[in-house]
Structures are given as C-alpha cells and as structure tokens.
Amino acid sequence: MKIAVASGKGGTGKTTVSLNLALSLENVQLLDCDVEEPNCNLFLDHELEKVRDVQVQVPVISKERCDLCMKCVDACRFNALAKLLKSVMFFPKLCHGCGACSLVCPLGAIHEEGRSIGIIERSASSSSGTELYQGLLSIGEPMASPIIHALKTYIDDTRTVIIDSPPGLACPAISAITGTDYCVLVTEPTPFGLHDLSLAVELLKELHIPYGVVINRYGIGDERVDRYCSENNIPVLMKIPNELKIAELYSQGIPFVLKMPQWKANFLDMFSQIQKLTGRC
C-alpha cells in the first residue's frame, strides 16, 4: 500500500506524521519527496548514500545547421528558446525537457543531452526496518517534479510505502500524491489550516484518491476543522495534541513514538483505519 502524507500548506506536521507512522510499522519504505528541503533523515540520522544523479534532457543547437527558421522557438511553450540576430538563445532552467524543439526542427539541427538537476539518496536501518529514499534538488534549480518522478521509481510494491509530500498543492505535491492508494491530509485547527485543508480536499477529489485527516497541534485553535470534516463526511484519523513533550522531542530531532510508546499504538490504529477504508484489511 502506498500512503501519501500531504497538506495544503507548509508547517502543519507532515514530516512528523510520516516519520512516526513509518516507525510504527514494519518493513516500510519512506520516500521524502520534499526534494527542495528533505528533512526526514534529520530525525532518522542514518548514513545516506548517493544512488544516482537525476537528469533532464535539454536541447543542443548546432549553429552550423540552424537557419533561424524559429520553428523551435514557436514550439516551446515554456519560453526556453529565444531568437537573437544570429543565433537561438537557450534558457536551460526554463526547459521542461519535452523534446518538441528537436521534433519540429526541419534541418535536424537540434539534439538532446542530459543535464543534472539533483540526486537520489538512500539509507536503511536494520533495527527499525525502515528504508529511506530522498530526493535532493540542486540549488537554484526551479523544477522539483522530475526529481520526484525519479524518486518514485524506487517504490517497492511488496512493502508499505509512506510518501512525505512537498507542502502545498502545486505540481510537486501532485507528482508525489498521484498514484497512491490513500492520502493523509495533515492540518491544524486554525483558519489558515481549514482554508488550505479545503483546497487539498478539492484536489484529491479531482485525483480520485481517498483521504482522511490528521489534526495536529489539537487544542490551539477552534472546532471549525472538526465541523468541516463532520459536515463533509471526512474521516478524522487522529488528533495530535499541542503537547509540550511532543514539541520538545521534535526540537531534539526525536520522533515521539520512540519515547512515547503509547503513540505507536495510536499510529497502528490509524493504519488499521486506512486499511479498512481502502478495503485492504
């Protein structure tokens, strides 16, 4: 089973839920798809090893063959190509690697080469049985989705897979969530939390992925998130209280199920709920 942990906004506790859920289960893969700033391994403190570079295909234009017909420029939807007086200028960080420019070139003046935009790293724990894969987008690179797509090729379908999604609802988050069996939406009981939760719910309806809600820092706000979930028949899978001990452990980089074993049972119960909701029990 593949379970995505997502949110409509950053800072709600996605990584907290992802890590503690993974550490409560056995034989688990954890994918940190927040590739702009992966942080799961800060709490696991495993030795990371590089698996491979991630490349996108970008055009290389032969000045000798190019006659400045502009067909490649017109075909590029992302404005990665621009015609100058005597050449075509290429902006590599705008390129999405779609290959349209090389297809429309009538003179065969364009071929593609790989350009590295980040890496995939792996770590594993013999004690917890948790295998971590994380993507790391190179500094200054604007596109996270190719890293996420590459990261998801390492999914082992024989294991339970927890996907820590990027924050928000843009292309990176959609890339992480797509193809999963269930999505856990982490929110907080505040007006901002409710607003972004409602947007995330609409996205998951469009993706036809079943979902439930974890309310983190429960007790700091009001009951509007509870009412919203009740009125829309959205299962509330867990409520994590705004408790000092949990915050202290987080600040020390310690997943709280390791020091508060009663919470391991709570996460196991949540996993059982997800199995029932997806018909996998």
C-alpha positions as CSV (number, residue, x, y, z in Angstrom):
1,M,0.0,0.0,0.0
2,K,1.2,3.5,-0.9
3,I,0.2,6.2,1.6
4,A,0.9,9.9,0.8
5,V,1.1,12.4,3.7
6,A,0.2,15.8,2.4
7,S,-1.1,19.2,3.4
8,G,-2.4,22.4,1.8
9,K,0.3,24.5,3.4
10,G,3.7,24.1,5.0
11,G,4.4,23.7,8.7
12,T,1.4,21.5,9.6
13,G,3.4,18.5,10.6
14,K,3.6,16.3,7.5
15,T,7.1,15.0,8.3
16,T,6.1,14.4,11.9
17,V,3.2,12.2,10.8
18,S,5.2,10.5,8.0
19,L,8.1,9.6,10.3
20,N,6.1,8.4,13.3
21,L,3.8,6.3,11.1
22,A,6.7,4.7,9.3
23,L,8.5,3.9,12.6
24,S,5.3,2.4,14.0
25,L,5.1,-0.2,11.2
26,E,7.4,-3.0,10.0
27,N,9.0,-3.5,6.6
28,V,8.4,0.1,5.5
29,Q,9.8,2.3,2.7
30,L,9.8,6.1,3.5
31,L,10.1,8.4,0.5
32,D,11.0,12.0,1.3
33,C,9.5,13.8,-1.7
34,D,10.0,17.3,-0.3
35,V,13.1,17.5,-2.6
36,E,13.7,21.2,-2.1
37,E,14.4,20.6,1.6
38,P,14.3,16.9,2.6
39,N,14.4,16.6,6.4
40,C,13.2,13.0,7.3
41,N,16.8,11.9,7.7
42,L,17.4,14.6,10.3
43,F,15.2,12.6,12.6
44,L,16.4,9.1,11.5
45,D,20.1,10.1,11.5
46,H,21.1,7.3,9.1
47,E,24.1,7.3,6.8
48,L,23.0,8.4,3.4
49,E,24.5,7.1,0.2
50,K,24.1,8.5,-3.2
51,V,22.1,6.3,-5.6
52,R,22.2,8.4,-8.8
53,D,22.0,11.7,-10.5
54,V,18.7,12.9,-11.9
55,Q,18.9,14.4,-15.4
56,V,16.5,16.2,-17.7
57,Q,17.0,16.1,-21.5
58,V,17.8,19.6,-22.9
59,P,18.4,20.7,-26.5
60,V,21.8,21.4,-28.0
61,I,21.5,23.6,-31.2
62,S,24.0,23.3,-34.0
63,K,24.9,26.8,-35.2
64,E,26.2,25.4,-38.4
65,R,22.9,23.7,-39.3
66,C,20.4,26.2,-37.8
67,D,18.9,28.6,-40.3
68,L,16.9,30.6,-37.7
69,C,13.6,29.4,-39.0
70,M,12.1,29.9,-35.5
71,K,10.1,26.7,-35.6
72,C,11.7,25.6,-32.4
73,V,11.1,28.9,-30.7
74,D,7.4,28.8,-31.7
75,A,7.0,25.2,-30.5
76,C,8.4,25.9,-27.0
77,R,5.5,26.5,-24.6
78,F,7.9,27.4,-21.8
79,N,9.8,30.2,-23.5
80,A,13.1,28.4,-23.0
81,L,14.2,29.4,-26.5
82,A,14.5,32.9,-28.0
83,K,15.7,34.1,-31.4
84,L,18.6,36.6,-31.5
85,L,20.0,38.3,-34.5
86,K,22.4,35.5,-35.5
87,S,21.5,32.6,-33.1
88,V,18.9,31.0,-30.9
89,M,19.4,31.6,-27.1
90,F,18.6,28.7,-24.8
91,F,17.5,29.2,-21.1
92,P,18.1,25.7,-19.5
93,K,16.2,26.4,-16.3
94,L,13.0,27.1,-18.2
95,C,13.3,23.9,-20.2
96,H,10.9,21.1,-19.3
97,G,12.6,18.5,-21.5
98,C,9.6,17.9,-23.6
99,G,11.6,17.4,-26.8
100,A,9.2,19.4,-29.0
101,C,12.0,21.7,-30.4
102,S,14.0,18.7,-31.7
103,L,10.9,17.2,-33.3
104,V,9.9,20.3,-35.2
105,C,13.4,21.2,-36.4
106,P,13.3,20.6,-40.2
107,L,17.1,20.6,-40.5
108,G,18.0,18.2,-37.7
109,A,19.9,21.0,-36.1
110,I,18.9,20.1,-32.5
111,H,19.8,17.0,-30.5
112,E,19.3,16.4,-26.7
113,E,21.8,15.9,-23.9
114,G,21.3,15.2,-20.2
115,R,21.6,18.0,-17.6
116,S,21.8,17.0,-13.9
117,I,19.3,18.8,-11.7
118,G,19.7,16.8,-8.5
119,I,20.3,13.4,-6.9
120,I,18.6,10.5,-5.2
121,E,20.0,9.3,-1.9
122,R,19.2,6.2,0.2
123,S,19.6,5.0,3.8
124,A,18.3,2.0,5.7
125,S,18.0,0.9,9.3
126,S,18.5,-2.7,10.3
127,S,16.9,-2.0,13.7
128,S,13.7,-0.3,12.6
129,G,13.4,-1.9,9.2
130,T,12.8,1.5,7.7
131,E,14.3,2.2,4.3
132,L,14.5,5.8,3.3
133,Y,14.9,7.3,-0.2
134,Q,15.1,11.0,-0.6
135,G,15.5,13.4,-3.5
136,L,17.6,16.5,-3.3
137,L,17.1,19.2,-5.9
138,S,20.2,21.1,-6.8
139,I,20.5,24.7,-5.5
140,G,19.0,27.2,-8.0
141,E,17.0,24.6,-9.9
142,P,13.3,25.5,-10.3
143,M,11.7,22.2,-11.2
144,A,11.1,19.6,-8.4
145,S,8.8,17.2,-10.3
146,P,11.4,15.4,-12.3
147,I,13.3,14.5,-9.1
148,I,10.0,13.3,-7.5
149,H,9.2,11.1,-10.6
150,A,12.7,9.6,-10.4
151,L,12.4,9.0,-6.6
152,K,9.1,7.1,-7.1
153,T,10.7,4.6,-9.4
154,Y,12.3,3.1,-6.3
155,I,9.0,2.2,-4.8
156,D,8.8,-1.5,-3.7
157,D,5.2,-2.6,-4.2
158,T,5.7,-5.5,-1.8
159,R,6.2,-3.1,1.2
160,T,4.1,-0.4,2.9
161,V,5.3,2.9,1.3
162,I,4.9,6.2,3.1
163,I,5.4,9.3,0.9
164,D,6.2,12.6,2.6
165,S,4.9,15.0,0.1
166,P,6.0,18.6,-0.6
167,P,3.9,21.3,1.0
168,G,1.1,23.0,-0.8
169,L,-0.9,21.9,-3.9
170,A,1.4,22.8,-6.8
171,C,3.0,20.4,-9.4
172,P,5.5,18.9,-6.9
173,A,2.8,17.9,-4.5
174,I,0.6,16.5,-7.3
175,S,3.6,14.5,-8.6
176,A,4.1,13.0,-5.1
177,I,0.4,12.2,-4.5
178,T,-0.5,10.8,-7.9
179,G,-0.7,7.0,-8.0
180,T,-1.0,6.5,-4.2
181,D,-3.7,4.4,-2.6
182,Y,-4.6,6.8,0.2
183,C,-3.7,10.3,1.3
184,V,-3.4,11.5,4.8
185,L,-4.0,15.3,5.0
186,V,-2.3,17.0,7.9
187,T,-3.9,20.2,9.1
188,E,-4.1,22.4,12.2
189,P,-7.2,23.8,13.9
190,T,-6.8,27.4,12.7
191,P,-8.5,29.5,10.0
192,F,-5.4,29.1,7.7
193,G,-5.4,25.3,8.4
194,L,-9.1,25.0,7.4
195,H,-8.7,27.1,4.3
196,D,-5.8,25.1,2.9
197,L,-7.4,21.8,4.0
198,S,-10.5,22.6,2.0
199,L,-8.3,23.3,-1.1
200,A,-6.4,20.0,-0.6
201,V,-9.7,18.1,-0.4
202,E,-10.9,19.5,-3.7
203,L,-7.6,18.4,-5.3
204,L,-7.9,14.9,-4.0
205,K,-11.5,14.7,-5.3
206,E,-10.1,15.6,-8.8
207,L,-7.4,12.9,-8.4
208,H,-9.9,10.3,-7.2
209,I,-7.7,9.4,-4.3
210,P,-9.4,8.5,-0.9
211,Y,-8.3,10.6,2.0
212,G,-8.6,11.3,5.7
213,V,-7.4,14.0,8.1
214,V,-4.9,14.2,10.9
215,I,-5.4,17.3,13.1
216,N,-2.0,18.3,14.5
217,R,-1.5,20.7,17.5
218,Y,-5.0,20.0,18.5
219,G,-6.3,22.4,21.1
220,I,-4.6,25.6,19.9
221,G,-7.5,26.9,17.8
222,D,-11.2,26.2,17.5
223,E,-13.6,23.5,16.3
224,R,-14.1,24.6,12.7
225,V,-11.9,21.9,11.3
226,D,-13.8,19.3,13.2
227,R,-17.1,20.7,12.0
228,Y,-15.9,20.8,8.4
229,C,-14.8,17.2,8.5
230,S,-18.1,16.1,10.1
231,E,-20.2,18.0,7.6
232,N,-18.3,16.6,4.6
233,N,-18.0,13.0,6.0
234,I,-14.2,13.2,6.0
235,P,-12.7,10.7,8.5
236,V,-10.6,12.2,11.2
237,L,-7.9,9.6,11.6
238,M,-6.0,11.1,14.5
239,K,-5.8,14.2,16.7
240,I,-2.2,15.0,17.9
241,P,-2.5,17.4,20.9
242,N,-0.5,20.6,21.3
243,E,1.6,18.9,24.0
244,L,4.9,20.2,25.3
245,K,6.6,16.8,25.4
246,I,6.0,16.3,21.7
247,A,7.3,19.7,20.9
248,E,10.4,19.1,23.0
249,L,11.2,15.8,21.3
250,Y,10.7,17.4,17.9
251,S,13.1,20.2,18.7
252,Q,15.7,17.5,19.6
253,G,15.1,15.7,16.3
254,I,13.5,12.6,18.0
255,P,10.3,11.1,16.6
256,F,7.9,11.0,19.5
257,V,6.8,7.3,19.1
258,L,10.4,6.4,20.2
259,K,9.9,8.0,23.6
260,M,6.1,7.9,24.0
261,P,5.2,4.2,23.1
262,Q,1.5,4.8,23.6
263,W,1.6,6.8,20.5
264,K,2.9,3.9,18.5
265,A,-0.4,2.1,19.2
266,N,-2.3,5.2,18.0
267,F,-0.4,5.2,14.7
268,L,-1.0,1.4,14.3
269,D,-4.7,2.1,14.9
270,M,-4.6,4.8,12.2
271,F,-3.0,2.4,9.8
272,S,-5.7,-0.1,10.5
273,Q,-8.4,2.5,9.8
274,I,-6.7,3.3,6.5
275,Q,-6.7,-0.4,5.6
276,K,-10.4,-0.7,6.3
277,L,-11.2,2.5,4.4
278,T,-9.3,1.1,1.3
279,G,-10.6,-2.4,1.7
280,R,-7.1,-3.8,2.3
281,C,-7.6,-5.3,5.8
